[in-house]
Every structure is written in structure tokens, then in C-alpha cells.
């Protein structure tokens, strides 16, 4: 079974500026319906006053920001990896009084479903 890196489907590193006192999307990656993915690494830059949300397949997942949201550029290895059937979204709430450039790095592998079944 051949693994396909996330980078074949979307940019693993994404960033955006989130205005002070607002929430916005920092990362989005879509997995094709004919595949399943495994989120293996997750990282972000760190600022006091930023609350991160990781959403997989439309559901917010619980993450331990200290253990599962590692620092850029490498991120933290997630064991076991999160299963991804359609997509990954990472949002951030900027509760600080400054506009912030936020970064997210997501890495993993995708497998065609037909090869698994």
C-alpha cells in the first residue's frame, strides 16, 4: 500500500493574520472522498492569548495544546494519528489586543481507500 504525503493534496504549512479580538481560519486541507488520511504531525507558532481549535471532518477534537500542538517548524508527532476522512481545519481565537500572524504546520499520509479494502 503506497502512502501519499499530505503535500500532494494541500500545502502543509499555512498562515494568516488574525485581527485582535477575532477568530479566523489559519489552516484548511481537504482529503479526496476516495482516500483516507492520517494526521501525524501538528504544529503552530505560540502567542499568549491565542486559543486554537482543531476540526477534523467537521468535528472539533480535543487536543492538549502543550503536548499535541508543537512549535514550528517541526510540530509534534501525534500517537496514534488522527483519522481524516474529508478534511482538516485549524482556527484560532486571538484574545490579545494585537493583530497576529499565525502559522500552522500539518503533516501526515493519505491512502486510497480501494487499496485498503
C-alpha positions as CSV (number, residue, x, y, z in Angstrom):
1,X,0.0,0.0,0.0
2,X,1.5,3.3,-1.1
3,X,1.3,6.3,1.2
4,X,0.8,9.7,-0.4
5,X,2.0,12.7,1.6
6,X,-0.4,15.4,2.6
7,X,1.6,17.8,0.4
8,X,0.2,16.1,-2.6
9,X,-3.3,17.3,-1.6
10,X,-2.7,20.7,0.1
11,X,0.0,23.0,1.5
12,X,1.1,21.5,4.9
13,X,2.3,25.0,6.1
14,X,-0.3,27.8,6.0
15,X,-0.5,31.2,7.7
16,X,-2.8,34.2,8.1
17,X,-3.1,37.3,10.2
18,X,-5.9,37.2,12.7
19,X,-7.1,40.6,14.0
20,X,-7.1,41.4,17.7
21,X,-10.3,40.1,19.3
22,X,-11.4,38.0,16.4
23,X,-11.4,34.3,15.4
24,X,-10.4,33.0,12.0
25,X,-9.2,30.1,9.9
26,X,-5.5,29.6,9.8
27,X,-5.3,26.2,8.1
28,X,-7.5,24.2,5.7
29,X,-6.7,20.9,3.9
30,X,-9.1,18.6,2.1
31,X,-8.8,14.9,1.5
32,X,-10.5,13.4,-1.5
33,X,-13.5,11.1,-0.9
34,X,-11.7,8.2,-2.5
35,X,-9.0,8.4,0.2
36,X,-8.4,8.4,4.0
37,X,-5.7,10.3,5.8
38,X,-3.8,10.1,9.0
39,X,-2.8,13.3,10.7
40,X,0.6,12.6,12.2
41,X,2.2,15.9,13.0
42,X,0.7,19.2,14.2
43,X,2.5,22.5,15.0
44,X,1.8,26.2,15.4
45,X,3.6,29.3,16.5
46,X,2.9,30.4,20.1
47,X,1.4,33.6,21.4
48,X,-0.2,34.3,24.8
49,X,-3.9,35.0,24.2
50,X,-4.4,32.6,21.3
51,X,-6.8,29.7,21.7
52,X,-6.5,27.0,19.0
53,X,-9.3,24.8,17.6
54,X,-8.6,21.7,15.5
55,X,-11.5,20.4,13.5
56,X,-11.3,17.1,11.7
57,X,-14.2,16.0,9.3
58,X,-16.3,18.9,10.7
59,X,-15.9,17.9,14.4
60,X,-13.9,19.8,16.9
61,X,-11.4,17.5,18.5
62,X,-9.8,17.8,21.9
63,X,-6.1,18.5,21.9
64,X,-3.6,19.1,24.6
65,X,-2.0,22.3,23.3
66,X,1.2,21.6,25.3
67,X,1.6,18.0,24.1
68,X,-0.1,17.8,20.7
69,X,0.3,21.3,19.2
70,X,4.1,21.5,18.9
71,X,6.2,24.5,18.0
72,X,7.0,25.5,14.4
73,X,8.6,24.4,12.1
74,X,8.6,20.8,13.2
75,X,5.4,20.3,15.2
76,X,4.7,17.4,17.5
77,X,4.2,13.7,16.5
78,X,0.7,12.5,17.3
79,X,0.5,9.0,18.5
80,X,-1.8,7.4,17.5
81,X,-2.5,9.6,14.5
82,X,-5.9,11.2,13.9
83,X,-8.1,9.6,11.2
84,X,-9.1,12.1,8.5
85,X,-11.9,11.2,6.0
86,X,-12.7,14.6,4.4
87,X,-10.6,17.5,5.8
88,X,-8.7,19.3,8.5
89,X,-9.3,22.9,9.6
90,X,-7.5,24.8,12.3
91,X,-8.9,28.0,13.7
92,X,-7.6,30.5,16.2
93,X,-9.2,32.9,18.6
94,X,-7.0,35.9,19.1
95,X,-7.9,37.3,22.5
96,X,-4.9,39.7,22.6
97,X,-5.0,43.4,21.7
98,X,-2.7,43.0,18.8
99,X,-3.1,41.6,15.2
100,X,-1.1,38.4,15.0
101,X,0.4,36.4,12.1
102,X,-0.5,32.8,13.0
103,X,1.1,29.8,11.4
104,X,0.1,26.1,11.3
105,X,2.0,23.1,10.1
106,X,0.1,19.8,9.5
107,X,1.7,16.6,8.1
108,X,0.5,13.1,7.5
109,X,-0.3,10.5,4.9
110,X,-3.2,9.6,2.7
111,X,-4.1,6.2,1.4
112,X,-6.5,5.4,-1.5
113,X,-9.5,3.5,0.0
114,X,-9.6,0.8,-2.7
115,X,-6.0,-0.2,-1.7
116,X,-7.0,-0.8,1.9
117,X,-10.2,-2.7,1.3
